[in-house]
Amino acid sequence: MRKFVKLASVACAAAMMVSATTMAAEEEFLIGSIGPLTGDVASYGISVKQGAEIAVAEINEAGGVTIGDTTYKFAMDSQDDQGSEDIAVQAYNTVMDDGANVIMGAVTSAPCIAITSYTYADGILQITPSGSAEDCIANDNAFRICFSDPEQGVAMADYLFDTVGISKVAVIYDTASDYSTGIKDAFEAEFADKGGEVVTSEAFQTNDEDFNTQLTSIQSTDAEAIYVPAYYQDAGHITKQAAEKGMDLPFFGSDGWDGVQNQVADPALVEGCIYTSPFCAAADDPKTAAFVEAYEAAYGSTPDQFAADGYDCVYTYKAAMEQAQSIESADLIAAMTEITVEGLTGTMTFDASGAPIKDVLIVTIKDGVPQYI
């Protein structure tokens, strides 16, 4: 009897060991996500978060990421920075206290820049989905999914001059925004180099809502178009007030315009507007179609480029983990320049500066729907 009890005890202990081993073989990989979930630019942060959640669900459903004997399932810790630099730092401290393995964010440029010194000091991989200012990736541990401010400024200058045939343009930009001024400077330099003329460059301050002074100034020029490298709320005010003044100049914008047709009272105000963007939900390739279907089923709305950036960001972490065969920060950072990501926003590799190598695309709003030109 004692022998039977002993054998049963050994078997039970062995079973417990197997069970414990099985449980230990699956671990959590935590993405610390930082972006505006409330406030004036909440649309961007919510889109990034939701796009990332679609990717997390897909990866986990497919079995996660296996490294050696361990399988990692993704989880997200999403913190609201309200578009504020100070709150972004608080959000960063929160996700780090929660045990984040990597940082996704911040979503907009100024908060992203605000946390870069902290992520660098901690040596953690930071990928911003949509922070496009150059300083967002100033440090060796920082990368981005979106193209840069200078890249899209140059691309739009080339498109206006070479494709549309516009040689005189007015610019309205946010002098208090790194994002807006970075695009504006690159655009103006490229446009001038090509032989174009910026007939006036009108400044405003973040949160301004009255643009009549800037538009009146433009009316006194021979501008053939207006370029507004700014966010969708600014674009909404500017296009509305331009229409009220009877102005019929075509508008061109930056990727901050994405989703503007959903933010204006009358979508006709932005019909025909053209802006730079890495993603268009109306594209008919299978990968985009599947993402749009999943996103609409989950959230009841059509994804914008920020959702696609968030989705691609999560798959970039997956690629880095698989390349590094590690979840250690130093190994993930080193792997970033060795991977290729077939993303919704294009096929990407990353250079040593942290920038993605991919094309800048041009989108227009037709019948209220953004689509590639």
N, C-alpha and C positions, 0 to 999 in steps of 0.2 A: 504493500500500500504506500509506504513511504517513497519507494522508488518511482511509483506512478506520479505521486505528488511532485517529486523533484523534477521528473521529466516534463510534467505539465507546466511547472514554474519556468523551466528553461525555455519551453516553447512559447509561453506567454511573453517572457522577456524578449525573446528573439522577435516575436511579432511586434512588440512595442518599439523595438529598435528599428525595424523595417518601416513602421508607420512614422516614426520620428524622422527617419532619413528621407522618406517620401515628402513629408511636410516641409523639411528644411530645403528640399530641392527646388521649391517654388518661392520666390521672394518678390518684393515690391520694388519697382524702380519709380521714384517719385519725381515728377516734373513740377518745379516751383514756377507757377505762372503769374506774371505781374502785368496788369494792364487796367485801363479805365472801364469799370463795370457800371459806374454811375458818373454823372456830370456831362459836360458839353460834348465830349468825344467818346461817350460810352459805346456808341455804335461800333467803333473800331475794336474796342476791347472785348465786347460781347461776341462779335463775329470771330475774332481770333480764338477765344475760349471754346466756342461751339465747334468751329472747324477742327480744333485740336481734339475735342472730345470724340468726334467721328473717327479720327485716326486711331485714338487710344482704343476705342471699342473694336475696330477692325483688327488691330494687331493682337489684342487680347483674345479675341474670338478665334484667330488663326493659330493660337498657341503661345503667343508672347515671343520673347527673344531668349534663345538658349545659348549660354556661354559655359562651356565645360559641362559640369554636372548640374548646373543651376539654370532654371527657367525663370525669367523675369517678366512679370506682368506690370504694365504701366498703370500709374495712378496720377492724378493731377491735384495739386494744391493751389487753387486760384485765389489770388488776393487783389483787391481793388486799389489802384493807385490814384483814381479820380483825375488822372492826367496831371498830377502834381509831382514835382521833383521830391519834395520832402516826404510826401506820403509813399512814394515809390521806395524810398530808403527804408521806411518802416515796414512796408510790405516785404521787401527783401529780407529783412531781419526775421520776419515771421516765418517765411518759407524755409529759411536756413535753420531756424529753431525746430521746425517740423521735420527736418531731415532730408531736404531736397537733394537729389543726386545731380540735377542740372537745372539751369535757369532758362525759362522761356520768357523773354521780355527785356526791357519793358516794350510795350506796344508802340508808343509814340516817342519821338526822338528825345525831347528834353528829359523826361523821366528815365529813359534808357541811359542817357549820358550820366545822369545823377548816380546810378548804381554801378557804373563800370569800375570805379576805383575799388569798390567793395568786392565785386566778383573777382577782380584781378588779385586783390590781397588774399582772398580765400582760395584762389586757384581753381575755381569751378567753371565748367563749360557754360558759357552764356551765348544763346542764340536769340537775337531779336527777330520776330517774324516780319516786322514792318517799320522799325526805327531806321530811317533812311539817311540821317545826318552822318557825315563822315566820322565824327567823334564817337559814334555808337560802337564802332569796332576798332577803336584806337589801340586797344590792348591785345596781346597775343591770345588770350582766352576767349575773345569775343568774335562772333560771326553774325551774319544776317542772312535772311531768306530773300528779302526784297532787294531790288536794285537801288543804287545810291541816288541821292539828290542830284549830284552833278551829271550822272548818267542820264537821268530822265530829262534834265534841263537841256542837255546837248541833243538828245533824241528828238525832243519837240522842236528845237530850233531848226534842226535838219529837215524835219517833216514840214514845218511851216514854209521854209524857204524853198526847198527842193521839190516837194510834192504838191503843196497847195499853191505855191507861187506868190506868197505874201512877202513883201519886202519892207513894209512899215508896220510896226506893231506897238501897242501900248501895253504896259505891264502894271498890274496891281498886286502888291505883295505885302506880307505881314513882317514889318521890320523887327518885331519882337520874337519872331520864330526862327530857330536854327533851320528848321525844315524849309520854310518858305524862302528865306534869304539864300540858302545854299542852292536851291533850284534856280532861283532868279539870277544869281551871279553867273552860274554856268550857262544858262540860257542866253543871257545878254552877251556874254563873251563869244559864244559860238555864233550867235546871230550876226554880230558885228563882223566876225571873221569871214563869214560867208558873203558879206556885202549888204546885209540888211541894216535897217535903222530902227532902234528903239526910240520912238518919237517922244515918249514920256514914261517915266517910271514912278508910279504913285504909291506911296507907303500908307499903311494903316497899322493899328495896334491890335493885338489879340483881344477879342471880345467886342471890338467895334461893330456896330450894327448900321451906322449911317455912312454910306459911301457916295453921297451926292457930290461932295467936294471933288473927289477923285474922278468921278464920271463926268462932271462938268468940265474939268480940266481936259479930259480926253476928247470931249466933244469939240474942243477948239483946235484939235490937231487933225492931221490927215491920216491917222491910223487906219489900217485896213482890218485889224483884228485886235482882240484884247486877250492877253495871256494872264491867267490868275493861278500862280503856283501856291495854293492854299488848301484849306480843308473845306468839306462840303457845306458846313454852316455858313462860311464866308461866301462861298460860291452861290448859295441860295439867296443871300441878301443882295449880292452884287447883280446877279442876273435879273432879279425882281425889280430892283431900282433902275437898272438900265432900261428895262421894258417900259417902266412908268415914265421915263424921260424920252421915250420914242427912239431909243438907240437900236439899231439893227445890225451892229457889228457882230461877227461870229466870235464865239468864246472858245478858248482852248485852256486846258488845265493840266494839273498833275494828278498823281494817283490818289491824293487826298480827296478828289472829287468822287471817288468810287462810292456808289450808293446815293448820290445827290438826288436822283430822280425820286427817291423815297422820302426825301427830307424837305421838299418844297411843296407848297400848297397846290401849285399848278404845274404838273410835270411838263407842260408845253413850254415853260420858261427855259428848260434846259434841253429841249428837243434839238438834236443836231450838234450839240456841244461835243467837243473832242478832247480826250485826255489820255495820258499815259497810264498803262495798267499791265500787270503781268497775268491777269486772269479774266475770263469772261464766261459766265455761267451758260450763255447761249451756245458755246462751242459744242460741236457734235461728236467729239472723240469719246470713246467708251469710258475712259478714266474720269473725264469731267462729268459725263452723263450719270455715271454711277454715284459719284460724290454728290451731285446736285439732288439726285433721287433720295439718297440717304439723309442729306441735310434737311430737305423739305419734309420728309417723313418725321424727322426728329423734332424740328423746330417750327415747321409751318411757314417758312419763308425761304426765299432764294438766296443762296450764299453769294457774298461779294468777294473781292480779292483778299480781304483781311481774313476771312474764313479759310480761303485756300492757303494763305501764308501760314496760318496756324496748323492746318493739316500737314503741309509740307515740312513744317518745323519738327513735328513729332516723328515723321518718317526719317528725317535727317538724324535725329537721336538714334533711331533704330539702326540706320546704316553705320553710324559711328561705333555703336556697340558691337555690331557684327564684325566690322573691320578690326577693331581693337581687341576683340575677344576679352573685354574687360569693362568694368563700370567705373574704374578709377579715373578721376578727373584728368590727370595728366595724359593718360592713354587715350581718352576720348578726344581731347584737344588735339593731340598728335594725329589722330585718325582723320580729322576733319579735312585735311588737304589731300587725303588719299581716297576719298569716296566720290561716287557719282550717284546723284539722286534723281530718279525719274519722277518729277513732281507735277502737280497740277499747274504750277506756275512756270513750267519749263524744265528741261534737263539741266541740272546744276552740278558744277564742281566748285570748289572753293579755293581761292588763292591764299597766299601767306598773309595777306592783309586782313583776311576774314570776309572778303567780298565774294558773292556768288558770281560765277561766270555764266550768264544767260542773256537772252535777248530782251530788250524793252519793246513792248507791244503798244499799239495804238487802238483805242476804243472810241466808238461814237454811240450816242443815244439815238436810236431809231424806233419810232412808235413806242416810246417810253421804255425801251429795253436796250441795255448796253450790248454791243456786239463788236467783234473785231472788224477793223477796216481792211 
